[in-house]
Amino acid sequence: MHDYNNHGRSGGVQARRSSRPTTTAAPAFARGEPGAFGYAGDVQRVVDLPERGRLIVATDFQGNVADFERIADIFEQAAADRDGAVLVITGDLVHGPELDESEWPDYLGSFYRGDSVALVKKAKDLADRHPGRVHYLLGNHEHAHVGGPVVAKFFPDEAQRLEDLLGPEETLAMRSWFRGWPFVAVARAARLVMLHAAPHAQIQSRHDLDRLPLDGFLDVPLAEMTLHGTLGALLWARTTSSERAYAFLRALDPDARVAVYGHDVARAGYAVEREPLLCISTSFGCHDGDKLYLEWDLAEPAESAIDVAWRGLRPLYPEAPRVHGDP
């Protein structure tokens, strides 16, 4: 796996918000301002999934509209079955490269031109068409719009770039939507827990997540985010120990066996560094033939991360040749 946060047009510059241009949005709704759109603690931060139907899990699209449309089609086909389906996307829908193909580096996988504006609108439309069946978990890139630190991958301030493209009114609507996203999804019968990054956060129960404020991270250096409380670990950890991961799972569900997440890039489409960690790469940073998603029967108990990877991972593009994965 590779840290891509310091690659791209910005050269890894972690620009501070004080140095960026002033947003055109109304001052009362400045990005990350405490209290904007209401305190987020009244929303459900842990979502419990049904015990029947198909579960589709995907990660990290970062403005790749074609990949999102592909997973949406897969979900909607599964949703037409008798028991229906649930889609969980573990965050980072936004902030992709806007490079020409001639500028494209190999480490970013298959070429695409990021269009986060279109993707956000398509994601909202999909959720509206399937109420209660489509769940987007907050990622560190969404958090950058609602209280998180600046992320600078392809632009000095990715969130500012997207908000400039959206304009003031749509920016406010997007921030309000992001503030209501859950942190974690739990599939009890399947014994799976889904989140954005590795389960490194130390919690005693799900109620610890419900009380977490989104604000207060504006000036935290990215290298320190995993050390900066529960939310920092939830959104930024790339790995953790088995002991700490199992403790996180038990706090949410004593029977949970596997943590499913993205955030990092697994070039082969997935990585099981150790139990119970299953890192999946559905889109960003991968070649089309290596992109994977998870499909699982919500009534089927998972035994281990290896078990879920072996039985549940599916290629996003079965016809595309694998580059970094096994044939």
Summary of the structure (lengths in Angstrom):
residues: 327
radius of gyration: 18.3
end to end distance: 18.9
largest distance: 54.1
contacts: 1157
relative contact order: 0.18
helix: 33%
strand: 14%
